[in-house]
Amino acid sequence: MTQNNDWDDALEQMRQVEKQLQEQVEQQQKPKGNKGVLLIGLVVAVAIVGGIIFMVMSSNSEPPPPPTVIEQDPTEFDPQISLETVQRFAGENLRFLSLTMTQVRPDGTIDFSAGGNPTVEYTFVTGNDSEFVIVSVAPDLTMSRRTQSLTAGTTLPLRVEPPSCDIPQLWQLAKTYNAPNNGVADINYDTSGYNFVIGSLEIDLQFNGECILIRD
């Protein structure tokens, strides 16, 4: 409804300009020396009307809708590089808190076609720290969103840097603790850094945000 009203207003202003031009034409038909002035007035009027139409159309243009699917290969999904896309889907005015991913291969990717039901979840918090916003990624890379209220007294970090470590680098370090070359690991990233776990081999390593091993 607002868009129609704005367009009607623009059309009405165009009619007013047209009426004023017509009056000027009638007044200046006889004096031949005023043709240049009339032409300049016409050009200015057209520019004004064009500007009005542009502003009306621009003010009513809608931003593109957030994505609902991550554009990657589901057999080689990289959760870290998808954070920006996921955050757009999650909503505005949210702070990133953590990324949880299971069945991560040594090259840092997840194969959603493999067995074991790999999972990927991104957790954000609203600007007023009233609730968590959790985004899960399905095997077809569609995203779903759910919220969870914070309990009273919960303390949250003011900022968690986006994950930036090279996962293959973490794997190389984990191999010195008997991590297999072709295995998979569960990795959680939050304000503490990266927790690298292979439960079947009792491997539980903690790396900081700079990829440095701080606990084995």
C-alpha positions in Angstrom: 0.0 0.0 0.0 2.8 2.4 0.8 4.5 1.7 -2.5 1.3 2.6 -4.4 0.9 5.8 -2.5 4.5 6.9 -3.2 4.0 6.1 -6.9 0.8 8.1 -7.0 2.6 11.1 -5.4 5.3 10.9 -8.0 2.7 10.8 -10.8 0.9 13.8 -9.3 4.2 15.8 -9.2 4.8 14.8 -12.9 1.3 16.2 -13.8 2.1 19.4 -11.9 5.4 19.9 -13.8 3.6 19.1 -17.1 0.9 21.7 -16.3 3.6 24.4 -15.5 5.4 23.6 -18.7 2.2 24.0 -20.7 1.6 27.4 -19.1 5.1 28.5 -20.0 4.6 27.4 -23.6 1.4 29.4 -23.9 3.1 32.5 -22.4 6.2 32.2 -24.6 4.8 31.1 -28.0 5.1 34.6 -29.5 8.6 35.8 -28.3 11.0 33.8 -30.5 14.0 34.7 -28.4 12.8 32.6 -25.5 13.0 29.2 -27.2 16.4 28.5 -25.6 15.1 29.4 -22.1 12.1 27.1 -22.6 14.3 24.3 -23.8 16.5 24.6 -20.7 13.4 24.6 -18.5 12.1 21.5 -20.2 15.4 19.7 -19.7 15.6 20.7 -16.0 12.0 19.6 -15.5 12.6 16.2 -17.0 15.6 15.7 -14.8 13.6 16.6 -11.7 10.8 14.2 -12.6 13.3 11.4 -13.4 15.0 12.0 -10.0 11.7 11.8 -8.3 10.8 8.5 -10.0 14.3 7.1 -9.2 14.0 8.0 -5.5 10.5 6.5 -5.2 11.6 3.3 -6.8 14.8 3.1 -4.8 13.0 3.7 -1.5 10.6 0.8 -2.1 13.2 -1.7 -3.4 13.5 -4.7 -1.1 16.8 -6.2 -0.1 17.5 -9.6 -1.4 16.1 -12.4 0.8 18.7 -14.3 2.9 19.9 -17.6 1.5 18.3 -20.8 2.7 20.8 -23.2 1.0 24.6 -23.1 1.2 26.1 -23.2 -2.3 28.8 -25.9 -1.8 29.4 -29.6 -2.7 27.7 -31.6 0.1 30.4 -34.3 -0.3 33.1 -31.7 0.4 31.4 -29.2 2.7 33.7 -26.7 4.5 31.8 -25.4 7.6 34.2 -22.6 8.3 34.0 -20.8 5.0 30.2 -20.9 5.2 29.9 -18.8 8.3 29.0 -15.5 6.5 26.2 -17.2 4.6 24.9 -18.9 7.7 24.9 -15.6 9.6 22.8 -13.9 6.9 20.3 -16.7 7.2 20.3 -16.6 11.0 19.2 -12.9 11.2 20.3 -9.4 11.9 22.0 -8.1 15.1 23.4 -11.5 16.2 26.8 -12.3 17.6 28.6 -15.5 16.6 29.4 -17.8 19.5 30.4 -21.3 18.3 30.6 -23.8 15.6 30.2 -27.5 16.2 31.0 -30.0 13.5 31.2 -33.8 13.5 32.8 -36.3 11.1 35.4 -33.7 9.9 38.0 -35.2 7.6 41.7 -34.4 7.5 41.2 -31.9 4.7 38.8 -29.9 6.8 35.6 -31.0 5.0 32.6 -33.1 5.7 31.0 -35.6 3.4 27.3 -35.6 4.1 26.8 -38.6 1.9 29.0 -40.7 4.2 27.7 -42.8 7.1 27.7 -41.7 10.7 25.2 -38.8 10.3 27.6 -35.9 10.3 26.2 -32.7 11.9 27.0 -29.0 11.7 25.6 -26.4 14.0 26.3 -22.6 14.3 25.3 -20.8 17.5 24.7 -17.1 17.7 23.2 -14.8 20.4 20.8 -11.9 20.1 22.1 -8.4 20.7 20.4 -8.1 24.1 21.7 -11.6 25.2 18.1 -12.9 25.6 18.3 -16.0 23.5 20.5 -18.3 21.4 19.9 -18.7 17.7 21.1 -22.1 16.4 21.4 -22.9 12.8 21.7 -26.5 11.6 22.8 -27.7 8.2 21.0 -30.6 6.6 22.7 -33.2 4.3 21.3 -31.2 1.3 22.9 -28.1 2.7 19.6 -26.4 3.5 19.6 -24.5 6.8 17.1 -24.6 9.6 16.9 -22.1 12.5 15.8 -22.5 16.1 16.0 -20.4 19.3 16.7 -21.2 22.9 16.2 -18.8 25.8 19.2 -18.0 28.0 19.0 -19.0 31.7 19.3 -16.2 34.2 22.9 -15.3 35.1 24.5 -16.8 32.0 27.7 -15.0 31.1 28.6 -14.7 27.4 31.7 -13.4 25.7 31.4 -10.0 24.2 33.0 -11.2 21.0 34.2 -14.5 19.5 36.5 -14.2 16.5 35.4 -16.1 13.4 37.1 -19.5 13.1 40.3 -19.1 11.1 42.6 -22.0 11.8 43.5 -24.4 9.0 41.8 -27.6 9.9 44.4 -29.8 8.0 47.0 -28.1 10.2 45.2 -29.3 13.3 45.0 -32.7 11.9 48.7 -32.8 11.2 49.4 -32.0 14.9 46.8 -34.6 15.9 48.5 -37.3 13.9 51.4 -37.1 16.4 48.9 -38.3 19.0 47.9 -41.3 16.8 45.1 -39.7 14.8 44.6 -41.8 11.6 45.4 -40.5 8.2 41.9 -41.3 6.9 39.8 -40.8 10.0 37.2 -38.3 11.1 37.1 -36.0 14.1 34.5 -34.0 16.0 35.6 -30.4 16.3 34.0 -27.6 18.3 35.1 -24.0 18.0 34.2 -21.3 20.5 35.9 -18.5 22.5 38.3 -21.1 24.0 39.6 -22.2 20.6 39.3 -25.6 18.9 38.5 -28.8 20.8 39.5 -31.8 18.6 38.1 -35.2 19.6 38.3 -38.7 18.3 36.4 -40.6 20.9 37.1 -44.1 19.7 40.9 -43.4 20.1 40.6 -41.4 23.3 42.1 -38.4 21.5 41.0 -35.0 23.1 43.2 -32.1 22.1 42.6 -28.3 22.7 44.0 -25.7 20.3 43.8 -21.9 20.8 42.5 -19.6 18.1 46.0 -19.4 16.6 46.1 -23.2 16.0 48.6 -23.8 18.9 48.1 -26.9 21.0 47.4 -25.9 24.6 46.2 -29.2 26.0 46.5 -32.9 25.2 
